[in-house]
Amino acid sequence: MSTNRLSHLYPHAGFVLVYVLWGINLTSMKIGGTEWDPLVFNGLRFASMIPILWVYTYFYYRSHARKPRIAAGDLLLICGLGILNAVGMEAMLQYALQFSNAANGAVLGRGFMPVITVIIALFARQVRPTWRIFVGIPLALISVIVIVSGGAGGFHLGADTMKGDVLLLMRSVMGAIYLIGMNRLVKRYPLPLLISLEMTAGALSLLPFVIWRADAAYFAAISATGWISLMYTSLLATALGFSIHNWSLGRLGPFKSSAYGYLLPVTAAIAGYFILQESISLYQCVGGAGVLTAMYLVQRDRNQAASPAYRREPAAGL
């Protein structure tokens, strides 16, 4: 395999790694994350990474003999995306699940995000309508429904989950907006600067909730398992995961990137099997096979316009 062809596989491998990390994170949250208040957990999650990210950003710019500069409009956009990610996506997901269930969260909170993204991309003429898109995306969505429909608490719609389901759909819309907005930025600025600004904005937006809801007694009550869960989520699932996610996003574009979200129920089931000794049902096997087939169809579609690697648009202040 040629070096050039191999380099085209890196962003795809990056997304697979991201969703492995995020699948393990769901298991981590089952073990220790339940001890935390959702807003406090996410506030500490974002805040704990800020020193590491900014130190890395400092040395990145020092090694390149440059100063970090960003256009005012883009600075507002990245800060807005950071708040959208922390409050509108992560915290809202945990809040919505209080009124719905995990199965509906997998379908409505994440499963519809690629659907919304492709609708926006088609209207904006960023991708061409092909049979692979019209087969692959519905197949992936149906496969996720199959994965989460087995057993009690499976996917269903009704009056008892209506409030949570509406919030979950809003989360998918926000996820699509995040992908499209971040896709613009990763082609213009280095990732260390973008990730540092995004996480700082997210941490500041959640800081009031941390101050309001947590005190010394609260932290003392958290077990070692709870702290390990926070460390994994902060360093691996968030800092490393979002860095690889946004690097790959800049090379594949928002549509192909969003399609990888369907891997999460698969990687979460595998992580639960190996770490928690949970069983894998026939539903999950059939649904997982459908997801992988859908991923193959979507990612093999060469008529889609993927973003060239490191093609930077001119930005004011650079």
N, C-alpha and C positions, 0 to 999 in steps of 0.2 A: 504494500500500500504506500503510495507516494506521501511525502511530507505534507504537501498542500492538501491532499484529500484527508489525511489524518487530522490536520488542524481544524477542518470543518466539523469534525466529530467532537471537539473539545467542549463547545457550548452545550451540546446535547448531553454529553457525559456530566457536565457541570450541573444541569438540571436534575439528572438522575440522582447525583450525590446530594443535592439540596433536598430532594423529597425523601431520601433515605434519612437524612438528619432530622427533617421535620416529622417523619413517621416515628422515629425513635423518640422524638420530643413529646409526642402524644402519650407514649407509654410512660415517659418520665413524669409527665403531668399527672397521670393516673396514680403514680406511686407517691409523689411528694407534693405536687402542685395544688392538691385539694386543701392543703393547710393554709394557703394564702388567700387573701382578698384579691379578686381579679385586678382591680385598679392599682393596688399596692404592688402586686407581683409584677405587672407590666411596667409600672413606674420605676421600680428597682432594676428590672431587666434592662431597660433602656439606659438608665443613669449609670449603671455599673460599667457599661462599655465605653462611656465618653472619654475617660482618661486614656484608655488603651488606643482608641481610635484616633484621638487628636495627637498623641505621641507618634503614632505611625504616620499620620498625615504630615506632621512636622518633618520627620526624617525623609519622607517621600519627596517633599518639595526641596528639602536641603540637598538631597542627592541629585536632583534635576536642576539645581541652581535657579529656581523659579520662586515667585511669590504667589500664594493662593489668591486668585481674583475671580470674581463671578459677577455677571451683570445683575443689576438690581431686580429686574423682572424675574430672572432665573432663580435668584436668591429667595424671593417670595414664593416661587413655585416649589422649590425643594423643601422649604419650611412648611408649606401647606401640605405637601405629600408626607412629610414626617408626622405631622399632626393627624392627617388622614389615616396613616398606617397605625399609629399608636392608639388613637381614640376611635376612629371610624371603622377600623378593621379588627384589630386585636381585642380591644376592650369591648366593642360592640358584639363581637362573636360570643365572648363569655357571658355577656349580659343577655343576649338573645336566647342562649341555651337554657336560661332559667325559665323560659316560657315555651320552649320547644324541646327537641331531643337531639342527641348526637347524630342520629341517622339523617334527620332533616337538615342538620348543620352541614353534613358532608355534601348533601345534594344541593340545597338552596344557598348555603353560605359560601361554598366553593365551586360546586359543580356547574352552577349557572354562569360563573365568571367567564369561562371561555366562550360560552354562547353569546353573552353580551358583548364581549370583545370582538368577536367575529362580525356581529351585526354592525357595530360601529366601524370596524375596518372595511366592511363591504360598502357601507354608505359613503365612507371617506375615500373609497377606491384605493385603499392601501393593499388589498389582496384581491385576487381574481376569483370569482365563483367557479369552483371545480367540483366534480363528483366526489373527490376524496374528502373535501370539506363537508359536503352535505351528507356524506355517509359516516365519516369519522367522528364528527362532533356529536351527533345524536347517538351513535353507537357507544361512545365514551360515557355520555350522560346516562343512558339506559343501563350500562354495565355498572356504574357507581350505584344506581338505584338497586340493582340486583345484589351488590355486595352488602349494602346496609339494610336490606329488606328481610333477611333471615332472622328468625327468632323474635323475642319480645322487644318492644321499643323500636321496631323497624320503621322505615320511611312511611309516613302517612300524612295526609292533609285533613284538617278538621278544625272545628271551632275551638277546641282545647289548645291548639298550637298556633292559632292564627296570628296572634301578636308577635310571637317569636319568629314565625315564618316570614312575616313582612320585614322584620328587622334583618333576617338572614339574607333575603333578596336584596335589601339595601346594601348589605355588606358586599355582595357580589358586584353590584353596580360600582361601589367605591373601589373594589379591587381592580375592575376594568379601567377606571379612571387613573388609578395609581400606575398601572402598567403602561398606559399610553403616555402619561406625563413623564414617568421615569425614562421611558424609551427616548424621549427627546433630549433629556439631560445627559444620559450616559454617552451620547455621541458628541458631547461638547466639553465635558469636564472629566478630570481623573476621578476614578472611583473612590479613593481615600477621602477626598474632599466631600463628595456627595454623601457617602455613608455617614461621615462625621456630622455634617450639617443636618441630615435627616434624623439621626438618632438623638442629636441634641435638641432639636425642635420637639420630637416626640417625648423626650424625658421632661422637658420644661412644661409641656402641656399636661403631664400627669403628676408633676411635682405637688401641686396643691392637694391632690387626693392622698398622696403618701403622707404629707404632713398632717392632714386632717384625720386619717384613719389609723395611723400606726404610731406606737410609742414604744418605750423600752420594754414594757411588759409584753406587748404584742410580739416583738422580735424574740424575746426570751422563750416564748411558747413554741416557736418554730423548731422542729426537730432537725437533726443532722440530715435526714433524708430530704426534708423540705429545702434546706440550703443547697444540697447537691443538685436538686431539681432546678433551682434558680440558676445555679452556676452553669449547668448544661444548656438551659434555655438561652442564657445571656451570651455565653462565649461561642458555643457551637451552633445552636439552632438560629440565633439572631445575628451575631457579629459575622461569623464565618458563612452562615447560610445566606444572609442577605447580600454579602459581598459577592459570592459566587453567582447568586441569582441575578443581580444587576449586571454583572460582567457578561453573563450568558445572554441576558435580555438585550444588551447592546448589539449583539451579533445575530440574534434570531428575530428580533422584532416582537411586538406585544402579542400578536396572534399565536404564533408558534410557541411562544413562551407560556402563554396562559393554558395551552392544551396540556402541558405537563402537570398542571394541578390535579388532573385525574389520577395521577399516580399515588396521591397521598393515602387514599383508603387502602391501596394495595400494600404500600410500605408500612403503614400503621398496623395492618393485620399481621404482616410478617414479623415486625418488631414485637408485637404482643405474643406471638407464638414462641419466639426464642427467649424473650426476657421474662414474660409473665406466665409462660406455659399455657397460654390461651389456645383453644382449639380453632382450627380453620375449617369452616363449613363448606359444603358443596356450593352454596351461594357465592362465597368469596372466591372459590376456584374458578367458577364459570364467569363471574364478573371480572376477575383479574385477567382472565384470558381475553375477554372483550375489550378491556382497557388497553392492553398491550397491542391488540390488533388495531384499535382506533389510533393509538399513538403512531404505529407504523404507517398507516394511511396518511395521517396529517403531516408527519414529518417527511414523508417521501414525496409530498406534493411540491414539485420544483417550479410550479407556476406562481407560487407565492413570492412576494417581494420581501426577502429577509434583509436586514440591515447589514451592509458590508462591515467587516471587522475594522474597528477604530477609524471609521470615516467620520471625521469631526467637522461639524458646521462652524463657520466663523462666529465667535461670541464676543460681545462687547467686553472690553476690559482684559482680554487675553492677549 
